[in-house]
Amino acid sequence: MKLKNLLLAVACLGAALPLAAQTAAPAKPAPKPAAAAKPAPAKPAAAKPAPVAASAAAEGKTSSFGAGGSGPLLTRDELRACLQQDEALRKGLDEIDGQREALNREMASIKAEQETVRAERAPVDASRQKIDELGERFKAFATRVQAWNESVKALNEDTRNTPSVERQRKQLNQERDVIEKQRGELEAERTRLGAEAEATVRAYNAKAQAVDARINDWNARNQGLNDKAAGFDGERKSWVAACADRRYREDDETAIRRGK
């Protein structure tokens, strides 16, 4: 009676391992948040520095916003506009400073969360190692099945009817039972490791993606704040050019602050 070849090699190796599909390449560390922008430009000089000497007695006592004084004397309407712009700039820059501090605090929190996620990569790597080890065992099993099939082929081609041939046939039958048992054990372990690895990878990916989302959101808000600060810098330069290098009458300033 001829023995039938075992077709275990193909059957056992045909199924892909779940973790391999989900982690074809090691997950890249979550990206770092973009560096915070340079501090907002210095605020405009105080609205009332030390007075400068009047250019003529008719002008009365004069002051300037800065160390300037070479430009023409500001009219009351011009001075009112300069004072209003100065107040708006100061308020806007205070808001930018507050938002910058909040972003810097949040960046520290994000970095701490990144470190936590990196530490949780270890179970993923451990699952991957178990899958790789199981793959090696499947390869060894396939080699064993192939050798068994070759022995069966040689035995079936042997037409002698001797005790030694019968002993060999009996040994091959016994080995087939062992191979079948081993196949079942390997399949069960493959199923177990696959489910375990899938759960581990899913949990890790969820946390890593959450950190990535925080980083992307932080970067977008940080860029928006950088753009806002750049806009204020342009306004500050315009204010300096229009106001800081020109004198004004202190009587006009007093009148403006009284609502006139």
DRENNU-602071 format. One record per residue (C-alpha): x, y, z; residue in one letter. Coordinates in steps of 0.001 Angstrom, whole numbers, padded with zeros to 6 digits, always signed. Example, Ala and Ser with C-alpha at 12.3 -4.5 7.8 and 13.67 -1.06 7.14 Angstrom:
% residues 2
+012300-004500+007800a;+013670-001060+007140s;
***
This chain:
% residues 260
+000000+000000+000000m;+001461+003314-001070k;+001689+006306+001257l;+000267+009603+000088k;+002481+012645+000128n;+001711+015289+002745l;+000866+018706+001327l;+001593+020508+004546l;+004333+022834+003421a;+002154+024906+001145v;-000832+024856+003493a;+001147+026024+006503c;+003131+028714+004796l;+000405+030128+002598g;-001212+032322+005281a;+000406+035672+005974a;+001009+036707+009554l;-001213+039623+010640p;+001537+041745+012167l;+003585+041662+009005a;+000777+043352+007103a;+000276+046008+009722q;+003881+046751+010526t;+005668+046187+007238a;+008221+048713+008378a;+008903+049966+011892p;+006679+052891+012736a;+008541+056162+012521k;+008746+058135+015724p;+006175+060689+015994a;+007411+063947+014474p;+008597+066682+016826k;+006628+069935+017070p;+008056+072793+015013a;+010321+075123+016934a;+008575+078129+018446a;+008954+081348+016532a;+011368+084019+017630k;+009968+086283+020375p;+007623+088988+019174a;+009377+092238+018266p;+009948+094723+021005a;+006956+096834+021849k;+006911+100498+020796p;+008572+102893+023132a;+006506+104331+025947a;+004061+106966+024808a;+005710+109730+026849k;+009536+109721+027166p;+011691+112550+028309a;+010724+115781+026538p;+012942+117392+023954v;+013565+121058+023648a;+011055+123077+021663a;+012224+124262+018284s;+010418+127573+018697a;+008626+129368+021518a;+005410+129402+019510a;+005213+125599+019551e;+005006+125429+023329g;+006440+122538+025282k;+006965+119471+023096t;+007781+115785+023520s;+008296+112819+021227s;+007622+109084+021316f;+011283+108262+020890g;+014644+109918+020616a;+013653+111501+017341g;+012579+114995+016588g;+013801+115642+013089s;+010401+115166+011465g;+007671+117801+011247p;+005584+118549+014317l;+002561+116255+014630l;-000840+117861+014331t;-003388+117011+016991r;-005210+114641+014644d;-001931+112957+013692e;-000987+112663+017356l;-004397+111158+018154r;-003888+108550+015415a;-000386+107763+016692c;-001622+107326+020256l;-004449+105052+019137q;-002115+102946+016996q;+000395+102748+019862d;-002299+101432+022208e;-003527+098902+019642a;+000012+097659+019026l;+000689+097222+022718r;-002569+095339+023231k;-001938+093116+020206g;+001625+092305+021241l;+000456+091465+024773d;-002007+089004+023255e;+000731+087461+021100i;+002992+087097+024137d;+000219+085343+026061g;-000530+082969+023176q;+003176+082247+022734r;+003534+081292+026396e;+000509+078987+026123a;+001941+077315+023003l;+005302+076794+024698n;+003604+075124+027668r;+001609+072919+025325e;+004746+071974+023389m;+006307+070656+026606a;+003177+068560+027201s;+003295+067157+023662i;+006957+066182+024017k;+006173+064343+027241a;+003359+062467+025493e;+005717+061555+022645q;+008141+059992+025117e;+005301+057969+026640t;+004267+056641+023228v;+007866+055738+022362r;+008087+053715+025576a;+004950+051827+024566e;+006607+050727+021320r;+008325+047882+023212a;+005271+045530+023208p;+004918+046053+019451v;+008542+045102+018887d;+008146+042077+021170a;+005125+040885+019176s;+007040+041327+015966r;+009911+039229+017312q;+007525+036429+018280k;+006021+036501+014788i;+009475+036318+013226d;+010435+033390+015438e;+007247+031579+014495l;+008044+032181+010837g;+011388+030412+011304e;+009623+027477+012906r;+007251+027283+009942f;+010247+027187+007603k;+011787+024327+009580a;+008442+022539+009541f;+008191+022918+005760a;+011658+021428+005414t;+010611+018457+007522r;+007469+017907+005443v;+009494+018047+002232q;+011962+015460+003553a;+009057+013199+004605w;+007488+013463+001156n;+010768+012563-000521e;+011097+009517+001754s;+007553+008460+000884v;+008264+008833-002824k;+011376+006701-002579a;+009517+004061-000571l;+006653+003905-003062n;+009117+003409-005891e;+010722+000489-004052d;+008945-002624-005332t;+010613-004987-002893r;+008460-006670-000298n;+010943-007113+002506t;+010774-006630+006288p;+013010-003559+006070s;+010630-001885+003628v;+007694-002608+005920e;+009583-001214+008914r;+010325+001945+006982q;+006678+002239+005979r;+005629+001924+009613k;+008150+004585+010693q;+006890+006966+008030l;+003307+006460+009177n;+004331+007243+012745q;+006236+010321+011652e;+003209+011502+009689r;+001178+011499+012900d;+003858+013582+014612v;+003945+016016+011691i;+000167+016396+011749e;+000280+017167+015458k;+003053+019704+014962q;+001076+021335+012161r;-001914+021790+014481g;+000266+023316+017191e;+001876+025752+014777l;-001477+026805+013326e;-002903+027390+016809a;+000099+029472+017797e;-000124+031447+014567r;-003767+032272+015314t;-002992+033270+018897r;+000011+035432+018049l;-001823+037034+015164g;-004705+038182+017360a;-002341+039326+020092e;-000148+041277+017684a;-003129+042868+015974e;-004492+044186+019283a;-001066+045465+020354t;-000421+047257+017078v;-003915+048738+016983r;-003535+050194+020491a;-000088+051607+019736y;-001158+053132+016417n;-004161+054826+018038a;-001928+056549+020589k;+000720+057477+018020a;-001909+058934+015677q;-003402+060960+018535a;+000012+062497+019231v;+000510+063195+015527d;-002850+064993+015440a;-001830+067153+018417r;+001458+067996+016732i;-000219+068947+013451n;-002727+071126+015268d;+000030+072776+017331w;+002121+073469+014233n;-000851+075062+012461a;-001609+077344+015406r;+002077+078153+015854n;+002377+079140+012195q;-000724+081296+012496g;+000783+083061+015495l;+004063+083558+013628n;+002172+085159+010747d;+000269+087372+013169k;+003504+088469+014851a;+005055+089255+011464a;+002048+091426+010634g;+002407+093323+013894f;+006091+093821+013182d;+005161+095502+009905g;+002639+097724+011704e;+005233+098612+014330r;+007693+099700+011655k;+005010+101836+010032s;+004237+103401+013419w;+007914+104143+014033v;+008231+105796+010624a;+005064+107876+011023a;+005212+108717+014735c;+008391+107914+016625a;+010657+110427+014866d;+008292+113372+015222r;+007575+115783+018043r;+004164+116739+019346y;+002775+119444+021606r;+002213+118291+025154e;-000891+120472+025287d;-002290+118445+022376d;-001588+115200+024216e;-003306+116501+027357t;-006316+117580+025330a;-006554+114215+023548i;-006406+112288+026801r;-009231+114502+028113r;-011320+113488+025125g;-010876+116623+023045k;
***
